[in-house]
Amino acid sequence: MYYLSTPPTTIGLDVSEWSSFKPERRSFHLSILIPGSLVDEESHLRDKTLTVGLIGRAAAVFRVDEVCIYRDLYGVMDQSSSVNLIASILRYMETPPHLKRKLIGLKPELRYAGILPPLRLPSHTPPKRIDEVVSGEVREAIVERSGAECYVDAGLDKPIKLIGSSPPRGSRVTVRIVVDKGEVYCKLVDPSKLRFYWSFHVSTPDKPLKDILEDYRSSGLVIATSRYGDPIEQLLDELSSKLTSIRNLAIVFGSPREGLREIAGRQGFKLRDYVDYIVNTIPEQGSYTVRTEEAVYATLAIMNIISSRMYRV
């Protein structure tokens, strides 16, 4: 039997405060690149689920826009199973609770989804009665009926009409609520155009790391993390200044078995030729090895500080 996690409890939670929770959107798009072998060290699905849960939680806390899962063993072995597992768990976590059963359903890889921490992203708006919603509220929804008249489930006690477009039935959409003279309906909205952080998406490119880095570098800044990189304290001001003028930032992490330098060498390229910075974000580490998920938290915490307006003042 496969289990889906229960909706997060609202005990001790101010639902009205959560509904108005709108963290500031960064001036740039933030992507993190995670290796497909992230969970290969774990033998049990429960432990793999916990590890991926830490990545999902970090993505939410630090306002990541994209989690890209790259194939660090490209050309050596097929990593489709591991990549798909990580992606499936992350997408499950990112999906609002009221849409999980309809959009995802029961899957073997989600057997231990019940142990995942809730993300409580801005997109995870709590269920409401239709007479409680206000104009301008943004919600995630699933198309229940398409055609001449389109209705969506937006986490209210009954479906509401979507005007101006008719996406296919079963599609996930982001909508803005309109309350007009007692009538409640909604319109499509592009979440990337919202002025506040909304959520993250997951990508799984099936190509060598070199090609992926080229793609990201062509549109922004790429930072590789490595114990052999330049100490982060030497680059704080330079990176903070850079972040004010870029549109995209990608941060790359190594695998549990290999650092990025080793992965690049095995794939036939020099890491420094395909990234803008190689940075050690945990200088003078006390453990011989740093797990990928630990490096993600340490790095994103630092980037969160130096990209803030308070740091630049």
GIFENBEL-V383116 format. One record per residue. N is the residue number from 1. OMEGA is omega as a letter, one per 20 degrees, with the letter a starting at -180 (NA if undefined). BURIAL is # if it has 24 or more other ideal C-beta (glycine too) atoms within 12 Angstrom, else .. Layout:
n: <N | N>
omega: <OMEGA | OMEGA>
burial: <BURIAL | BURIAL>
//
This chain:
n: <1 | 2 | 3 | 4 | 5 | 6 | 7 | 8 | 9 | 10 | 11 | 12 | 13 | 14 | 15 | 16 | 17 | 18 | 19 | 20 | 21 | 22 | 23 | 24 | 25 | 26 | 27 | 28 | 29 | 30 | 31 | 32 | 33 | 34 | 35 | 36 | 37 | 38 | 39 | 40 | 41 | 42 | 43 | 44 | 45 | 46 | 47 | 48 | 49 | 50 | 51 | 52 | 53 | 54 | 55 | 56 | 57 | 58 | 59 | 60 | 61 | 62 | 63 | 64 | 65 | 66 | 67 | 68 | 69 | 70 | 71 | 72 | 73 | 74 | 75 | 76 | 77 | 78 | 79 | 80 | 81 | 82 | 83 | 84 | 85 | 86 | 87 | 88 | 89 | 90 | 91 | 92 | 93 | 94 | 95 | 96 | 97 | 98 | 99 | 100 | 101 | 102 | 103 | 104 | 105 | 106 | 107 | 108 | 109 | 110 | 111 | 112 | 113 | 114 | 115 | 116 | 117 | 118 | 119 | 120 | 121 | 122 | 123 | 124 | 125 | 126 | 127 | 128 | 129 | 130 | 131 | 132 | 133 | 134 | 135 | 136 | 137 | 138 | 139 | 140 | 141 | 142 | 143 | 144 | 145 | 146 | 147 | 148 | 149 | 150 | 151 | 152 | 153 | 154 | 155 | 156 | 157 | 158 | 159 | 160 | 161 | 162 | 163 | 164 | 165 | 166 | 167 | 168 | 169 | 170 | 171 | 172 | 173 | 174 | 175 | 176 | 177 | 178 | 179 | 180 | 181 | 182 | 183 | 184 | 185 | 186 | 187 | 188 | 189 | 190 | 191 | 192 | 193 | 194 | 195 | 196 | 197 | 198 | 199 | 200 | 201 | 202 | 203 | 204 | 205 | 206 | 207 | 208 | 209 | 210 | 211 | 212 | 213 | 214 | 215 | 216 | 217 | 218 | 219 | 220 | 221 | 222 | 223 | 224 | 225 | 226 | 227 | 228 | 229 | 230 | 231 | 232 | 233 | 234 | 235 | 236 | 237 | 238 | 239 | 240 | 241 | 242 | 243 | 244 | 245 | 246 | 247 | 248 | 249 | 250 | 251 | 252 | 253 | 254 | 255 | 256 | 257 | 258 | 259 | 260 | 261 | 262 | 263 | 264 | 265 | 266 | 267 | 268 | 269 | 270 | 271 | 272 | 273 | 274 | 275 | 276 | 277 | 278 | 279 | 280 | 281 | 282 | 283 | 284 | 285 | 286 | 287 | 288 | 289 | 290 | 291 | 292 | 293 | 294 | 295 | 296 | 297 | 298 | 299 | 300 | 301 | 302 | 303 | 304 | 305 | 306 | 307 | 308 | 309 | 310 | 311 | 312 | 313>
omega: <a | a | r | a | r | r | a | a | r | r | r | a | r | a | a | r | r | a | a | a | a | r | a | r | r | r | r | r | a | r | r | a | a | a | r | r | a | a | a | r | a | a | a | a | r | a | r | a | r | a | r | r | r | r | r | r | r | r | a | a | a | r | r | r | a | r | r | r | a | a | a | r | a | a | r | r | r | a | a | a | a | a | a | r | r | a | a | a | r | r | r | a | a | a | r | a | a | a | a | a | a | a | a | r | a | r | a | a | r | a | a | a | a | r | a | r | r | a | a | r | r | r | a | a | a | r | r | r | a | r | r | a | r | r | r | r | a | a | r | a | r | a | a | a | a | r | a | r | a | r | a | r | a | r | r | a | r | a | r | a | r | a | r | r | a | r | a | r | a | r | r | a | r | a | r | a | r | r | a | r | r | r | r | r | a | r | r | r | r | a | r | a | r | a | r | r | a | a | r | r | a | r | a | a | a | r | a | a | a | a | r | r | r | r | a | a | a | a | a | a | r | r | r | r | a | r | r | a | r | r | a | a | r | a | a | a | a | r | r | r | r | a | r | a | a | r | a | r | r | r | a | a | r | a | r | a | a | r | a | r | r | r | r | r | r | r | r | r | r | a | a | r | a | r | r | r | r | a | r | a | r | a | r | a | a | r | a | r | r | a | a | a | r | r | r | a | a | a | a | r | r | a | r | r | a | r | a | r | a | a | a | a | NA>
burial: <. | . | . | # | # | . | . | # | . | . | . | . | . | . | . | . | . | . | # | . | . | . | # | . | . | # | . | # | # | # | # | # | # | # | # | # | # | # | # | # | . | # | . | . | # | . | . | # | # | # | # | # | # | # | # | # | # | # | # | # | . | # | # | # | # | # | # | # | # | # | # | # | # | # | . | . | . | . | # | . | . | # | # | # | # | # | # | # | # | # | # | # | # | # | # | # | # | # | # | # | . | # | # | # | . | . | # | . | # | # | # | # | # | . | # | # | # | # | # | # | # | # | # | # | # | # | # | # | . | # | . | . | # | . | . | . | # | # | # | # | # | # | # | # | . | . | . | . | . | # | # | # | # | # | # | # | . | . | # | # | # | # | . | . | . | . | . | . | . | . | # | # | # | # | # | # | # | # | . | . | . | . | . | # | # | # | # | # | # | . | # | . | . | # | . | . | # | # | # | # | # | # | # | # | # | . | . | # | # | # | . | # | # | . | . | # | # | . | . | # | # | # | # | # | # | # | # | . | # | # | . | # | . | . | # | # | . | . | # | # | . | # | # | . | . | # | . | # | # | # | # | # | # | # | # | # | . | # | # | # | # | . | # | # | . | # | # | . | . | . | # | . | . | # | # | # | # | # | # | # | # | # | . | . | . | . | . | . | . | # | # | # | # | # | # | # | # | # | # | # | . | # | # | # | . | # | # | . | . | . | . | . | .>
//
